[in-house]
Amino acid sequence: MQLKPRPTVIRRGLIAASCVLLGSSGARGQEVVQTGGDAETDGGQIDWLLDSALAYYHENGRIQAIEPVVSIRKDDGAGELVNFNLTYDSLSGSSPNGALPSNKPQTFASPSGKSLNAAPHTYTTASGQTSVVSAPIYTTSPGQLPVDPKYHDQRLAVGGSWQIPWSRLTNASFGGKVSYEHDFLSLAANASIAHDFNQKNTTLSFGINDETDAVRPIGGAPVPASDYALFEKSGNKSKNGAGMLLGLTQVMNRRWLSELNLSVDRFTGYLNDPYKIISVIDSGGNTTGYLYEKRPDARTRKSVYLENRVAWNRASAALSLRYMTDDWQIHSDTAQLRVRWWTAGHDQYWEPTVRWYRQTAADFYTPWISSAASSYLTYASADARLGAFNALTYGLKYAFKLNDALDQPGSEFSVRLEYYQQTFFNKLPAPAALQGLDLYPGLRAILLQVGFSY
């Protein structure tokens, strides 16, 4: 569980959705609907299993990312599972800062900046040498979306889980994860229990998780809703979250498995994006200044998830539906269909995927603020991730089995390509000075993933 109000959350979400290496949800269903074997010992006991992938993600004119993922799993054949995983992200490119395009050039400071003055800064080093450093500012051309052209970020995440059998019909699982960035540290822990009954055709599960995040923005956390030109900053911030999930998995017949999950989570603390601002405009649409965004300090989300998986001789399919709602008045619907076709020898398969997503806007989302309203602002954010939009993802995966020394299929190599497109709706009429500008540019992205499992 992670509610991370930062520029990278959408990109990492897309990558994580493709690199399905580390998730345990639905593992039982995969056994029912997928054909082909895992690496097994002569006695049928699964030994150490390695899953790895390298993903490359690219947005149109914005962020690009490279993410390697490695997961190692140990199954003792008696119900005990141990899993370790490692993820590294490297992102670079241009990231929207939240301001509107304008018919005039606009100047902004990088997160470490303390002024919009372009004059170089002179300082003397400890050795007595004088150095001149250019002010960390950037200028956006007329009509262009304001983006920080030198955006970069790196993340290292390490996690693990341990599943143990409590009895013949009950399993317990414990896990944790540490995620580190130069301006963010997250510690998370989870625990769950699952019980089989109805001759092991029905599984009821319950899980809880907890997360503590330290937010350490570059240059300090800005005072919410303060004037951007004043650069009012404070110290580091934090947020905490907890959630629970109730799940029911039912084997309908030998070819059909159904899964239903209900979940709720709540985060409190600093939920702002410290790098996002909002344009302040006059009645004609001319930009008169900027404010730092301000979000509520609590958010509760509730969701319901339903997935059905079916299998035939050489094909399988999975259809999932998800509905989410929160107290920020965001409501989202997600539908995803995956179909897998195996070759006659069950040593290769193709897997096309299509995913549809739609969400409404947060009640405090606004692309801009009028000069008259800026003095009595309660909450406001121009972050496009909180707006109303539709998104479509199309993907295709190809994989083939590799034979081991005993001429048995013991590993798999795969390639996945996905295309993502986002479009906004419920657009506000543009004021006169903003006519003809693309105020809702949307997003297009491509993801390429190469995977290997053994």
Sine and cosine of phi, psi and omega as CSV:
sin_phi,cos_phi,sin_psi,cos_psi,sin_omega,cos_omega
0.00,0.00,0.79,-0.61,0.02,-1.00
-0.43,-0.90,0.86,-0.51,0.12,-0.99
-0.94,-0.35,0.99,-0.13,-0.16,-0.99
-0.88,-0.48,0.99,-0.14,-0.09,-1.00
-0.98,0.21,0.96,0.29,-0.06,-1.00
-0.69,-0.73,0.30,-0.96,-0.07,-1.00
-0.88,0.48,-0.33,0.94,-0.12,-0.99
-1.00,-0.07,-0.04,1.00,-0.19,-0.98
-0.92,0.40,-0.63,0.78,0.00,-1.00
-0.92,0.39,-0.69,0.72,-0.03,-1.00
-0.88,0.47,-0.72,0.69,-0.02,-1.00
-0.93,0.38,-0.54,0.84,0.05,-1.00
-0.90,0.45,-0.67,0.74,0.02,-1.00
-0.91,0.41,-0.68,0.74,0.00,-1.00
-0.91,0.42,-0.70,0.72,-0.02,-1.00
-0.90,0.44,-0.57,0.82,0.01,-1.00
-0.91,0.42,-0.45,0.89,0.00,-1.00
-1.00,0.02,-0.65,0.76,-0.01,-1.00
-1.00,0.10,0.93,0.37,-0.05,-1.00
-0.99,0.17,0.92,0.38,-0.03,-1.00
-0.97,-0.24,-0.48,0.88,-0.23,-0.97
-0.94,-0.33,-0.08,1.00,-0.09,-1.00
-1.00,0.09,0.65,-0.76,0.02,-1.00
-1.00,-0.09,-0.31,0.95,-0.03,-1.00
-0.90,0.44,0.77,-0.64,0.04,-1.00
1.00,0.09,0.09,1.00,-0.01,-1.00
-0.88,0.47,-0.62,0.79,0.00,-1.00
-0.91,0.42,-0.62,0.79,0.01,-1.00
-0.90,0.43,-0.54,0.84,0.01,-1.00
-0.89,0.46,-0.55,0.84,0.01,-1.00
-0.91,0.42,-0.51,0.86,-0.06,-1.00
-0.99,0.14,-0.67,0.74,-0.20,-0.98
-0.99,-0.17,-0.16,0.99,-0.02,-1.00
-0.94,-0.35,0.62,-0.79,0.07,-1.00
-0.96,-0.27,0.21,-0.98,-0.09,-1.00
0.99,-0.12,0.53,-0.85,-0.15,-0.99
-0.97,-0.24,0.36,-0.93,0.17,-0.99
-1.00,0.02,0.15,-0.99,0.06,-1.00
-0.94,0.34,0.83,-0.55,-0.04,-1.00
-0.76,-0.65,0.44,-0.90,0.10,-0.99
-0.99,0.13,0.10,-1.00,-0.04,-1.00
-0.88,0.47,-0.48,0.88,-0.01,-1.00
-1.00,0.06,0.09,1.00,0.01,-1.00
1.00,0.05,-0.02,1.00,-0.03,-1.00
-1.00,0.06,0.80,-0.61,0.02,-1.00
-0.97,0.25,0.79,-0.61,-0.01,-1.00
-1.00,-0.07,-0.45,-0.89,0.03,-1.00
-0.90,0.43,0.74,-0.67,0.03,-1.00
-0.87,-0.49,0.70,-0.72,0.01,-1.00
-0.90,-0.43,0.79,-0.62,0.14,-0.99
-0.87,-0.50,0.73,-0.69,0.02,-1.00
-0.57,-0.82,0.43,-0.90,0.02,-1.00
-0.38,-0.92,0.48,-0.88,0.11,-0.99
-0.80,-0.60,0.86,-0.51,-0.06,-1.00
-0.91,-0.42,0.66,-0.75,0.12,-0.99
-0.87,-0.49,0.80,-0.59,-0.08,-1.00
-0.84,-0.54,0.71,-0.70,-0.05,-1.00
-0.63,-0.78,0.81,-0.58,0.08,-1.00
-0.99,-0.14,0.39,-0.92,0.01,-1.00
-0.93,0.38,0.97,-0.25,0.07,-1.00
0.95,0.32,0.21,0.98,-0.04,-1.00
-0.79,-0.61,-0.90,-0.44,-0.14,-0.99
-0.99,0.10,0.57,-0.82,0.25,-0.97
-0.79,-0.62,0.53,-0.85,-0.10,-1.00
-0.62,-0.79,0.52,-0.86,0.13,-0.99
-0.82,-0.57,0.78,-0.62,-0.07,-1.00
-0.68,-0.73,0.95,-0.30,0.19,-0.98
-1.00,0.04,0.61,-0.79,0.00,-1.00
-0.72,-0.69,0.71,-0.71,0.04,-1.00
-0.73,-0.68,0.73,-0.68,0.04,-1.00
-0.74,-0.68,0.74,-0.68,0.03,-1.00
-0.86,-0.52,0.77,-0.63,-0.08,-1.00
-0.77,-0.63,0.64,-0.77,0.03,-1.00
-0.84,-0.54,0.81,-0.59,0.02,-1.00
-0.86,-0.52,0.86,-0.52,-0.04,-1.00
-1.00,0.09,0.01,1.00,0.02,-1.00
0.99,0.13,-0.08,1.00,-0.02,-1.00
-0.87,-0.49,0.26,0.96,0.06,-1.00
0.96,-0.29,-0.15,0.99,0.01,-1.00
-1.00,-0.06,0.81,-0.59,-0.02,-1.00
-0.81,-0.58,0.69,-0.72,0.09,-1.00
-0.81,-0.59,0.74,-0.67,-0.06,-1.00
-0.71,-0.70,0.71,-0.71,0.10,-0.99
-0.80,-0.60,0.63,-0.78,0.00,-1.00
-0.62,-0.79,0.48,-0.88,-0.03,-1.00
-0.69,-0.73,0.75,-0.66,0.01,-1.00
-0.75,-0.67,0.68,-0.73,0.07,-1.00
-0.76,-0.65,0.76,-0.65,0.03,-1.00
-0.91,-0.42,0.65,-0.76,0.16,-0.99
-0.72,-0.69,0.92,-0.39,-0.06,-1.00
-0.88,-0.48,0.58,-0.82,0.04,-1.00
-0.42,-0.91,0.24,-0.97,0.01,-1.00
0.80,-0.60,-0.58,-0.81,-0.04,-1.00
-0.88,-0.48,0.72,-0.69,-0.04,-1.00
-0.84,-0.54,0.80,-0.60,0.03,-1.00
-0.85,0.53,0.68,-0.73,-0.01,-1.00
-1.00,-0.09,-0.04,1.00,0.04,-1.00
0.97,-0.24,-0.31,0.95,-0.02,-1.00
-0.96,0.27,0.36,-0.93,0.03,-1.00
-0.99,0.16,0.43,-0.90,0.23,-0.97
-0.90,0.44,0.34,-0.94,-0.03,-1.00
-0.57,-0.82,0.36,-0.93,0.08,-1.00
-0.98,0.18,0.01,1.00,0.03,-1.00
-0.83,-0.56,0.38,-0.92,0.08,-1.00
-0.88,0.48,0.55,-0.83,0.02,-1.00
-0.80,-0.60,0.68,-0.73,-0.02,-1.00
-0.92,-0.39,0.72,-0.69,-0.01,-1.00
-0.72,-0.69,0.32,-0.95,0.07,-1.00
-0.97,-0.24,0.53,-0.85,0.12,-0.99
-0.93,0.37,0.23,-0.97,-0.04,-1.00
-0.80,0.60,-0.52,0.85,-0.02,-1.00
-0.99,0.10,-0.10,1.00,-0.04,-1.00
-0.94,0.33,0.46,-0.89,0.01,-1.00
-0.83,-0.55,0.04,1.00,-0.05,-1.00
-0.32,-0.95,0.41,-0.91,0.11,-0.99
-1.00,-0.07,0.15,0.99,0.03,-1.00
-0.98,0.21,0.80,-0.60,-0.05,-1.00
-0.99,0.14,-0.04,1.00,-0.04,-1.00
-0.91,0.42,0.69,-0.73,0.03,-1.00
-0.88,0.47,0.45,-0.89,0.01,-1.00
-0.97,-0.25,0.79,-0.62,0.00,-1.00
-0.96,-0.28,0.73,-0.69,0.03,-1.00
-0.58,-0.81,0.33,-0.94,-0.02,-1.00
-0.94,-0.34,0.78,-0.63,-0.02,-1.00
-0.98,0.21,0.11,-0.99,-0.02,-1.00
-0.90,0.44,-0.46,0.89,0.01,-1.00
-0.99,0.11,-0.01,1.00,0.02,-1.00
1.00,-0.06,0.01,1.00,0.00,-1.00
-0.99,0.14,0.57,-0.82,0.00,-1.00
-0.99,-0.14,0.76,-0.66,0.00,-1.00
-0.82,-0.57,0.53,-0.84,0.03,-1.00
-0.87,-0.48,0.83,-0.56,-0.03,-1.00
-0.86,-0.51,0.76,-0.65,0.02,-1.00
-0.92,0.39,0.58,-0.81,0.02,-1.00
-0.89,0.46,0.66,-0.75,-0.04,-1.00
-0.98,0.22,0.95,0.31,0.02,-1.00
-0.82,-0.57,0.28,-0.96,0.08,-1.00
-0.57,-0.82,0.45,-0.89,-0.06,-1.00
-0.87,-0.50,0.72,-0.70,0.03,-1.00
-0.98,-0.18,0.75,-0.66,-0.02,-1.00
-0.93,0.36,0.38,-0.92,0.04,-1.00
-0.82,0.57,0.70,-0.71,0.03,-1.00
0.99,0.12,-0.13,0.99,-0.05,-1.00
-1.00,-0.06,0.52,-0.85,0.08,-1.00
-0.94,0.35,0.81,-0.58,0.00,-1.00
-0.91,0.42,0.87,-0.49,0.02,-1.00
-0.70,-0.71,0.50,-0.86,0.13,-0.99
-0.99,0.13,0.94,-0.35,-0.12,-0.99
-0.96,0.27,-0.20,0.98,-0.05,-1.00
-0.92,-0.39,0.48,0.88,0.01,-1.00
-0.92,0.40,0.69,-0.72,0.11,-0.99
-0.43,-0.90,0.47,-0.88,0.00,-1.00
-0.37,-0.93,0.48,-0.88,0.06,-1.00
-0.67,-0.74,0.56,-0.83,-0.01,-1.00
-0.62,-0.79,0.64,-0.77,0.11,-0.99
-0.82,-0.58,0.82,-0.57,-0.02,-1.00
-0.81,-0.59,0.72,-0.69,0.03,-1.00
-0.79,-0.61,0.76,-0.66,-0.02,-1.00
-0.61,-0.79,0.18,-0.98,0.02,-1.00
-0.28,-0.96,0.32,-0.95,0.05,-1.00
-0.52,-0.85,0.41,-0.91,-0.03,-1.00
-0.65,-0.76,0.88,-0.47,0.04,-1.00
-0.95,-0.32,0.75,-0.66,-0.02,-1.00
-0.75,-0.66,0.59,-0.81,0.06,-1.00
-0.99,0.14,0.83,-0.56,0.08,-1.00
-1.00,0.08,-0.51,0.86,0.05,-1.00
-0.39,-0.92,-0.10,-1.00,-0.03,-1.00
-0.89,0.45,-0.46,0.89,-0.09,-1.00
-0.90,-0.43,-0.01,1.00,-0.10,-1.00
-0.79,-0.62,0.74,-0.67,0.08,-1.00
-0.84,-0.54,0.54,-0.84,0.09,-1.00
-0.85,-0.53,0.51,-0.86,-0.03,-1.00
-0.68,-0.73,0.64,-0.77,0.03,-1.00
-0.73,-0.69,0.62,-0.78,-0.04,-1.00
-0.44,-0.90,0.19,-0.98,0.02,-1.00
-0.36,-0.93,0.28,-0.96,-0.02,-1.00
-0.44,-0.90,0.63,-0.77,0.09,-1.00
-0.84,-0.54,0.79,-0.62,0.01,-1.00
-0.80,-0.60,0.80,-0.61,-0.09,-1.00
-0.81,-0.59,0.71,-0.71,0.18,-0.98
-0.70,-0.71,0.22,-0.98,-0.05,-1.00
-0.91,0.40,-0.32,0.95,0.02,-1.00
-0.82,-0.58,0.30,0.96,-0.09,-1.00
-0.35,-0.94,0.68,-0.74,0.07,-1.00
-0.69,-0.72,0.79,-0.62,-0.04,-1.00
-0.80,-0.60,0.73,-0.68,0.08,-1.00
-0.85,-0.53,0.81,-0.59,-0.05,-1.00
-0.71,-0.70,0.52,-0.85,0.05,-1.00
-0.62,-0.78,0.49,-0.87,0.00,-1.00
-0.53,-0.85,0.37,-0.93,0.05,-1.00
-0.50,-0.87,0.56,-0.83,0.00,-1.00
-0.49,-0.87,0.32,-0.95,0.05,-1.00
-0.67,-0.74,0.64,-0.77,-0.02,-1.00
-0.74,-0.67,0.69,-0.72,-0.03,-1.00
-0.79,-0.61,0.77,-0.64,0.05,-1.00
-1.00,-0.09,0.62,-0.78,0.14,-0.99
-0.47,-0.88,-0.10,-0.99,-0.06,-1.00
0.84,0.55,0.78,0.63,0.00,-1.00
0.83,0.56,0.63,0.78,0.02,-1.00
0.89,0.45,0.34,0.94,0.08,-1.00
-1.00,-0.02,-0.17,0.98,-0.01,-1.00
-0.75,-0.66,0.72,-0.69,0.04,-1.00
-0.80,-0.60,0.80,-0.61,0.07,-1.00
-0.93,-0.37,0.78,-0.63,-0.06,-1.00
-0.75,-0.66,0.45,-0.89,0.03,-1.00
-0.59,-0.81,0.75,-0.67,-0.03,-1.00
-0.67,-0.74,0.45,-0.89,0.06,-1.00
-0.75,-0.66,0.43,-0.90,0.08,-1.00
-0.54,-0.84,0.37,-0.93,-0.02,-1.00
-0.61,-0.79,0.58,-0.81,-0.05,-1.00
-0.61,-0.79,0.67,-0.75,0.08,-1.00
-0.80,-0.60,0.81,-0.59,-0.07,-1.00
-0.85,-0.53,0.69,-0.72,0.13,-0.99
-0.96,-0.28,0.88,-0.48,-0.03,-1.00
-0.97,-0.22,0.88,-0.47,-0.07,-1.00
-0.80,-0.60,0.96,0.27,-0.10,-1.00
-0.88,0.47,0.56,-0.83,0.09,-1.00
-0.88,0.48,0.79,-0.61,-0.01,-1.00
0.99,0.16,-0.04,1.00,-0.02,-1.00
0.99,-0.15,0.36,-0.93,0.01,-1.00
-0.98,0.18,0.82,-0.57,-0.01,-1.00
-0.93,0.36,0.49,-0.87,0.08,-1.00
-0.93,0.36,0.85,-0.53,-0.06,-1.00
-0.84,0.54,0.68,-0.74,0.04,-1.00
0.91,0.41,0.25,0.97,0.03,-1.00
-1.00,0.10,0.30,-0.95,0.00,-1.00
-0.92,0.40,0.82,-0.57,-0.04,-1.00
-0.86,0.51,-0.59,0.81,-0.06,-1.00
-0.93,0.37,-0.33,0.95,-0.02,-1.00
-1.00,0.07,-0.32,0.95,0.02,-1.00
0.79,0.62,0.76,0.64,0.05,-1.00
-0.98,0.21,0.90,-0.43,-0.06,-1.00
-0.84,-0.54,0.43,-0.90,0.07,-1.00
-0.80,-0.60,-0.18,-0.98,-0.06,-1.00
-0.99,0.15,-0.30,-0.95,0.00,-1.00
-0.93,0.36,0.38,-0.93,-0.03,-1.00
-0.81,-0.59,0.07,-1.00,0.03,-1.00
-0.50,-0.87,0.31,-0.95,0.13,-0.99
-0.53,-0.85,0.41,-0.91,-0.04,-1.00
-0.74,-0.67,0.53,-0.85,0.01,-1.00
-0.56,-0.83,0.46,-0.89,0.05,-1.00
-0.54,-0.84,0.51,-0.86,-0.01,-1.00
-0.43,-0.90,0.18,-0.98,0.04,-1.00
-0.57,-0.83,0.42,-0.91,-0.02,-1.00
-0.65,-0.76,0.71,-0.71,0.09,-1.00
-0.89,-0.46,0.84,-0.54,-0.09,-1.00
-0.80,-0.60,0.52,-0.85,0.06,-1.00
-0.72,-0.70,0.84,-0.54,0.04,-1.00
-0.89,-0.46,0.77,-0.64,-0.08,-1.00
-0.77,-0.63,0.81,-0.59,0.14,-0.99
-0.99,0.12,0.94,-0.33,-0.06,-1.00
-0.97,0.23,-0.69,0.73,0.13,-0.99
-0.34,-0.94,-0.13,-0.99,-0.10,-0.99
-0.92,0.39,-0.22,0.98,-0.02,-1.00
-0.88,-0.48,0.02,1.00,-0.15,-0.99
-0.68,-0.74,0.81,-0.59,0.03,-1.00
-0.79,-0.61,0.66,-0.75,-0.02,-1.00
-0.81,-0.58,0.62,-0.79,-0.04,-1.00
-0.70,-0.71,0.72,-0.70,0.01,-1.00
-0.77,-0.64,0.80,-0.61,0.02,-1.00
-0.80,-0.60,0.66,-0.75,0.13,-0.99
-0.87,-0.49,0.75,-0.66,-0.05,-1.00
-0.65,-0.76,0.42,-0.91,0.08,-1.00
-0.55,-0.84,0.64,-0.77,0.10,-0.99
-0.58,-0.82,0.38,-0.92,-0.04,-1.00
-0.61,-0.79,0.76,-0.65,0.07,-1.00
-0.90,-0.44,0.61,-0.79,0.06,-1.00
-0.71,-0.70,0.43,-0.90,0.03,-1.00
0.90,-0.44,-0.59,-0.81,-0.06,-1.00
-1.00,0.10,0.98,-0.22,-0.04,-1.00
-0.95,-0.31,0.11,0.99,0.04,-1.00
-0.96,0.28,0.36,-0.93,0.26,-0.97
-1.00,-0.08,0.93,-0.38,-0.12,-0.99
-0.92,0.38,-0.17,0.99,-0.05,-1.00
-0.96,-0.29,0.15,0.99,-0.04,-1.00
-0.97,-0.26,0.66,-0.75,0.05,-1.00
-0.80,-0.60,0.12,-0.99,-0.01,-1.00
-0.74,-0.67,0.69,-0.72,0.05,-1.00
-0.97,0.26,0.67,-0.74,0.12,-0.99
-0.96,-0.28,0.83,-0.56,-0.08,-1.00
-0.83,-0.56,0.40,-0.91,0.07,-1.00
-1.00,0.05,-0.10,-0.99,-0.08,-1.00
-0.90,0.44,-0.40,0.92,0.01,-1.00
-1.00,-0.01,-0.13,0.99,0.01,-1.00
0.99,-0.16,0.11,0.99,0.03,-1.00
-0.98,0.18,0.69,-0.72,-0.01,-1.00
-0.96,0.29,0.82,-0.58,0.01,-1.00
-0.94,-0.33,-0.18,0.98,0.00,-1.00
0.22,-0.98,-0.19,-0.98,-0.03,-1.00
-0.60,-0.80,0.47,-0.88,0.11,-0.99
-0.82,-0.57,0.50,-0.86,0.19,-0.98
-0.95,0.31,0.56,-0.83,-0.03,-1.00
-0.93,0.36,0.30,-0.96,0.04,-1.00
-0.59,-0.81,0.88,-0.48,0.02,-1.00
-0.93,-0.38,0.31,-0.95,0.12,-0.99
-0.87,0.49,0.39,-0.92,-0.02,-1.00
-1.00,-0.08,0.31,0.95,0.07,-1.00
-0.46,-0.89,0.54,-0.84,0.04,-1.00
-0.49,-0.87,0.78,-0.63,0.05,-1.00
-0.88,-0.47,0.78,-0.62,0.00,-1.00
-0.88,-0.48,0.61,-0.80,0.07,-1.00
-0.76,-0.65,0.63,-0.77,-0.02,-1.00
-0.53,-0.85,0.42,-0.91,0.10,-0.99
-0.77,-0.63,0.69,-0.73,-0.10,-1.00
-0.74,-0.67,0.75,-0.66,0.02,-1.00
-0.76,-0.65,0.76,-0.65,0.04,-1.00
-0.69,-0.72,0.68,-0.74,0.08,-1.00
-0.84,-0.54,0.72,-0.70,0.01,-1.00
-0.82,-0.58,0.70,-0.71,0.01,-1.00
-0.75,-0.66,0.40,-0.92,-0.03,-1.00
-0.63,-0.78,0.55,-0.84,0.12,-0.99
-0.82,-0.57,-0.29,-0.96,-0.05,-1.00
-0.90,0.44,-0.78,0.62,-0.05,-1.00
-0.85,-0.53,0.29,0.96,-0.03,-1.00
-0.55,-0.84,0.44,-0.90,0.10,-0.99
-0.54,-0.84,0.35,-0.94,-0.02,-1.00
-0.54,-0.84,0.51,-0.86,0.05,-1.00
-0.68,-0.74,0.81,-0.59,0.04,-1.00
-0.87,-0.49,0.84,-0.54,0.00,-1.00
-0.84,-0.54,0.56,-0.83,0.04,-1.00
-0.75,-0.66,0.65,-0.76,-0.01,-1.00
-0.61,-0.79,0.68,-0.73,0.09,-1.00
-0.81,-0.58,0.74,-0.67,0.00,-1.00
-0.77,-0.64,0.60,-0.80,0.10,-1.00
-0.61,-0.79,0.49,-0.87,0.03,-1.00
-0.61,-0.79,0.10,-1.00,-0.04,-1.00
-0.99,0.10,0.13,0.99,0.21,-0.98
-1.00,-0.04,0.10,1.00,-0.01,-1.00
0.93,0.37,0.42,0.91,0.16,-0.99
-1.00,0.02,0.78,-0.62,0.08,-1.00
-0.82,-0.57,0.75,-0.66,-0.03,-1.00
-0.74,-0.67,0.51,-0.86,0.07,-1.00
-0.81,-0.59,0.68,-0.73,0.01,-1.00
-0.72,-0.69,0.71,-0.70,0.10,-0.99
-0.72,-0.70,0.72,-0.69,-0.02,-1.00
-0.65,-0.76,0.69,-0.72,0.03,-1.00
-0.82,-0.57,0.78,-0.62,0.09,-1.00
-0.84,-0.55,0.73,-0.68,0.03,-1.00
-0.78,-0.62,0.70,-0.71,-0.02,-1.00
-0.83,-0.56,0.77,-0.63,0.06,-1.00
-0.89,-0.45,0.81,-0.58,0.05,-1.00
-0.99,-0.10,0.47,-0.89,0.14,-0.99
-0.97,0.26,0.13,-0.99,-0.07,-1.00
-0.87,0.49,-0.55,0.83,0.00,-1.00
-1.00,0.04,0.07,1.00,-0.02,-1.00
0.81,0.58,0.54,0.84,0.03,-1.00
-0.93,-0.38,-0.04,1.00,0.05,-1.00
-0.57,-0.82,0.45,-0.89,0.10,-1.00
-0.46,-0.89,0.41,-0.91,0.12,-0.99
-0.91,-0.42,0.63,-0.78,-0.05,-1.00
-0.67,-0.74,1.00,-0.05,0.13,-0.99
-0.98,0.21,0.53,-0.85,-0.03,-1.00
-0.66,-0.75,0.62,-0.78,0.15,-0.99
-0.70,-0.71,0.70,-0.71,-0.03,-1.00
-0.74,-0.68,0.76,-0.65,0.04,-1.00
-0.90,-0.44,0.71,-0.71,-0.02,-1.00
-0.68,-0.73,0.62,-0.79,0.04,-1.00
-0.56,-0.83,0.69,-0.72,0.07,-1.00
-0.63,-0.78,0.50,-0.87,0.12,-0.99
-1.00,0.04,0.19,-0.98,-0.06,-1.00
-1.00,0.08,0.47,-0.88,0.14,-0.99
-0.90,0.44,0.49,-0.87,-0.07,-1.00
-0.93,0.37,-0.23,0.97,0.04,-1.00
-0.95,-0.32,0.14,0.99,0.04,-1.00
-0.96,0.29,0.71,-0.71,0.06,-1.00
-0.44,-0.90,0.75,-0.66,0.01,-1.00
-0.93,0.37,-0.40,0.91,0.02,-1.00
-0.41,-0.91,0.20,-0.98,0.03,-1.00
-0.81,-0.59,0.70,-0.71,0.06,-1.00
-0.97,0.26,0.49,-0.87,0.00,-1.00
-0.84,0.54,-0.60,0.80,-0.04,-1.00
-0.93,0.37,-0.50,0.86,-0.07,-1.00
-1.00,-0.01,-0.21,0.98,-0.12,-0.99
-0.92,0.39,-0.40,0.91,-0.07,-1.00
-0.98,0.19,-0.37,0.93,0.01,-1.00
-0.85,-0.52,0.64,0.76,0.00,-1.00
-0.94,0.34,0.74,-0.67,0.08,-1.00
-0.99,-0.11,-0.95,0.33,0.10,-1.00
-0.74,-0.67,0.59,-0.81,0.04,-1.00
-0.28,-0.96,0.60,-0.80,0.09,-1.00
-0.46,-0.89,0.67,-0.75,0.08,-1.00
-0.97,-0.23,0.23,0.97,0.00,-1.00
-0.90,0.44,0.87,-0.49,-0.07,-1.00
-0.87,0.49,-0.39,0.92,0.02,-1.00
-0.92,0.38,-0.27,0.96,0.03,-1.00
-0.98,-0.19,0.05,1.00,0.00,-1.00
-1.00,0.09,-0.02,-1.00,0.02,-1.00
-1.00,-0.06,0.86,-0.50,-0.02,-1.00
-0.46,-0.89,0.32,-0.95,0.15,-0.99
-0.93,-0.36,0.46,-0.89,0.04,-1.00
-0.57,-0.82,0.65,-0.76,0.06,-1.00
-0.82,-0.57,0.69,-0.73,0.07,-1.00
-0.82,-0.58,0.80,-0.60,0.06,-1.00
-0.90,-0.43,0.72,-0.70,-0.03,-1.00
-0.59,-0.80,0.39,-0.92,0.08,-1.00
-0.59,-0.81,0.77,-0.64,0.01,-1.00
-0.86,-0.50,0.65,-0.76,0.11,-0.99
-0.81,-0.59,0.72,-0.70,-0.02,-1.00
-0.61,-0.79,0.48,-0.88,0.08,-1.00
-0.60,-0.80,0.49,-0.87,-0.02,-1.00
-0.99,0.11,0.56,-0.83,0.07,-1.00
-0.92,-0.39,0.69,-0.72,-0.02,-1.00
-0.99,0.11,0.58,-0.81,0.03,-1.00
-1.00,-0.01,-0.21,-0.98,-0.06,-1.00
-0.90,0.44,-0.42,0.91,0.01,-1.00
-1.00,-0.06,0.23,0.97,0.01,-1.00
0.88,0.48,0.56,0.83,0.07,-1.00
-0.91,-0.41,0.59,-0.81,0.01,-1.00
-0.92,0.39,0.97,-0.25,-0.08,-1.00
-0.90,-0.43,-0.09,1.00,-0.01,-1.00
-0.50,-0.87,0.19,-0.98,-0.06,-1.00
-0.63,-0.78,0.67,-0.74,0.10,-0.99
-0.90,-0.44,0.69,-0.73,-0.08,-1.00
-0.62,-0.78,0.42,-0.91,0.10,-1.00
-0.72,-0.69,0.75,-0.66,0.01,-1.00
-0.79,-0.62,0.68,-0.74,0.07,-1.00
-0.79,-0.61,0.77,-0.64,-0.01,-1.00
-0.74,-0.67,0.54,-0.84,0.07,-1.00
-0.82,-0.57,0.77,-0.64,-0.06,-1.00
-0.87,-0.50,0.71,-0.70,0.03,-1.00
-0.69,-0.73,0.75,-0.67,-0.05,-1.00
-0.84,-0.54,0.73,-0.69,0.04,-1.00
-0.74,-0.68,0.57,-0.82,-0.05,-1.00
-0.99,-0.12,0.47,-0.88,0.13,-0.99
-0.71,-0.70,0.02,-1.00,-0.10,-0.99
0.83,0.55,0.73,0.68,-0.02,-1.00
-0.98,0.21,0.64,-0.77,0.06,-1.00
-0.99,0.17,0.55,-0.84,0.07,-1.00
-0.88,0.48,0.69,-0.72,-0.04,-1.00
-0.99,0.17,0.72,-0.69,0.11,-0.99
-0.88,0.48,0.21,-0.98,-0.13,-0.99
-0.83,0.56,-0.73,0.68,-0.08,-1.00
-0.94,0.34,-0.22,0.97,-0.01,-1.00
-0.96,-0.27,0.07,1.00,0.00,-1.00
-0.89,0.46,0.67,-0.74,0.03,-1.00
1.00,0.05,-0.13,0.99,0.02,-1.00
-1.00,-0.08,0.54,-0.84,0.03,-1.00
-1.00,0.10,1.00,-0.10,-0.04,-1.00
-1.00,0.09,-0.24,0.97,0.00,-1.00
-0.76,-0.65,0.96,0.27,-0.15,-0.99
-0.94,0.34,-0.25,0.97,-0.02,-1.00
0.93,0.38,-0.31,-0.95,-0.07,-1.00
-0.39,-0.92,0.66,-0.75,0.13,-0.99
-0.76,-0.65,0.67,-0.75,-0.06,-1.00
-0.53,-0.85,0.45,-0.89,0.07,-1.00
-0.82,-0.57,0.67,-0.75,0.05,-1.00
-0.80,-0.60,0.76,-0.65,0.07,-1.00
-0.86,-0.52,0.81,-0.58,-0.03,-1.00
-0.79,-0.61,0.73,-0.69,0.10,-1.00
-0.90,-0.44,0.79,-0.61,-0.07,-1.00
-0.79,-0.61,0.43,-0.90,0.05,-1.00
-0.57,-0.82,0.75,-0.67,0.04,-1.00
-0.77,-0.64,0.56,-0.83,-0.02,-1.00
-0.53,-0.85,0.00,0.00,0.00,0.00
